Each structure stands twice: as structure tokens, then as C-alpha cells.
Amino acid sequence: MKICLISFDFWHYDEHIVNKLKEKGVEAYHINIGAFTHKNFGARVKNTFSKVFLGKNLKHEKRQNFIIESLHKIGKQDQILVINPEAIEERVHTEIRKYAVRNIAYLYDSMSRNPAEHILHFFDTVFSFDDEDVAKFGFNKITNYNYLEYFPAEKQHPHLDLFYITSYDKKRLEKLNLLINKIDALHIKFKTIIAGKKSWKNQIFQIIDKKNIHILKFRRKNIPQQSLPKLYKNCKVILDLQRQNQMGLSFRIFEAMALEKKFITDNQNIKNYDFYNPENILILNKDYSNVNKSFFESGYQKLPQEIYQKYTLDNWVNTVFKLNQS
């Protein structure tokens, strides 16, 4: 069987799908649009000039053509999975459709954040992790996946009580500031990494109270995904604050699952999943007043094996590509 994945894999989550397919004996390809870069400095300057003076992004156009060129090289596929298809032009979807016996889409974001109605007719199956979109558009429901190796809590010796990593997002940082103020009296060890351009620092200081700045650590570059497990192993509890207009589960909950970490989130929808256990997962109320010291002091309650297995990458791949069907 030949399967191709097409995605902007900036965070290197999607490559795990390709590796898992190869483990299963599938001839798997990954057209990683995000890895396509300018050939040299001259090309970068040319693209900047084009964007500023002609209103045309040459890099975007080359990335779109890169998809078509890559398909020409690998040929017809039994299945093609496109992640976040709204970022790909309709002319390119027309070509992708020609190369796929079965064409699949997975929406990482909600339709309210990234509308994709205009290209959905190209796909045989559309998967989404957003409950509202599943109900409204009739998509197939699937969550993100647990891609990490299981590492039990008893083998870890964390120094932090709470850890949070985020990119710059004004709404989430406002929520973070409120949370820091609420838990200040608990005297817990809390660290946050904010990754992104240094220019955001000035804006952050206008959002976060000065007395809370010591909790924040700034990085100009994003943290490589393969470095995340080490960071998470050093904490008892992982924090996850939702993006605006998104109901689906982020990768954080599945990383917490693999490393047996407790979890704090403002995603009210998480209580509807079978892995939800209030001993492991604290759902913040509106004013964040329900965080208490005992949540950090009590141990993690292990999940039943059948529930843990349900959210693994192995099961995700079998489900999306129908590999466990005869």
C-alpha cells in the first residue's frame, strides 16, 4: 500500500504519522510543505521585494508548486492525507485528487478559525477534532494522538509543580496572568516558556503584571518538539490554555497522558472524554478560583490500558487509513 501525507509540519508532529506507517510496512511519503525554503539569500530578497511592491508571495506559490512536483515524482497513491487543507490552493487540490484513490483531510483547527468549506468537496473523508464542527458539517470525529513512548510517573523526579509552554497569544496570556494571581498564595513552583520573536516582549509586559514576570522565560526560537518530553518530565502538572474559538484537544493532553502528568485546562469539553478523571485533570472555572494545593500534592491515577491504547498514534493511524479492516 502507498500512502502520502501532505502537511505544513512546522512542529514535527506529522512526521510521527509517516514513521508509524513505515513501521506497519506501508510505503509512506511525506510532502512537508513547511520544510520548503528559499534556495539562497538572493531568492529571499526577491520574495521580499515581490511581497512589498507587487503584493505577490513567491514563496507561497513555490510551495504550492512543490506539492504538485512531489506528486509527479512519487506517482499514484492508494491514500493521501492532507492536514489543514485550507492552506492549499484549489488548483493544487485538483491535482492531489488525481493522484489519490482515497483522499482524506484532517482539520487541526476549527472551521471558525480556519474556514475550509471551499475545498471539502475534494475529499472522500474529512476528520476533525472539534465537536461543534463534527455536529455542524458531519465530519468524522477523531482527536489528536499520543505519539510519545509511555514513561511512568514513578520513574520521574520533577522539580516544578506546574509548567506551561506557549507562543505569543494575547488572550491566552491574559488568562495566564489571571491564573498566576489566583495561585500566588499556594506557593507552588511554576514556570512558563513563551517562545517567539523578541518584539513580542514589549507587548507581554503590558499584559502580564510586573510581579508575575519572574515566572516567564522567553525564547526567540520555538522549542523543538523532541525537547518537550524532557521539559514535561520536570513538572508534576502541565497547564494548557485554549485558543479562542477552539474546542478540540491539543497535543498537550496526550503528552501528559504518555508521561502520566496531571493536567490543568480551561477546556470545559474535556470532561466529555472517557479518559477524564478529576483526580488527574482540573478544569478551571471562570475566575480560576478552584485551583487548590491538594491537586498538586496527590498522585496521578493510572488510566485503564484500553483507554490509554485508544488515544495512541498506532490506533489513530489504523482508524484514519482503515488499516485494521480486512
Buried (B, 14 or more C-beta within 10 A) or exposed (E): BBBBBBBBBEBBBBBBBBBBBEEBEBEBBBBBBBBBEBEEEEBBEBBBEBBEEEEEEBBBEBBBBBBBEBBEEEEEBBBBBBBBBBBBBEEBBEBBBEBBEBBBBBBBBBBBBBEBEEBBEBBEBBBBBBBBBBEEBEBBEBBBBBBBEEBEBEEBEBEBBBBBBBBBBEEBBEBBBBBBEBBBEBEBBBBBBBBBEEEBBEEBEEBBEEEBEEBBEBEEEEBEBEEBBEBBBBBBBBBBBBBEEBBBBBBBBBBBBBBBBBBBBBBEBBEEBEBBBEEBBBBBEEEBEEBEEEBBEEEBEEBEEEBBEBBBBBBBBBBBBEBEEE
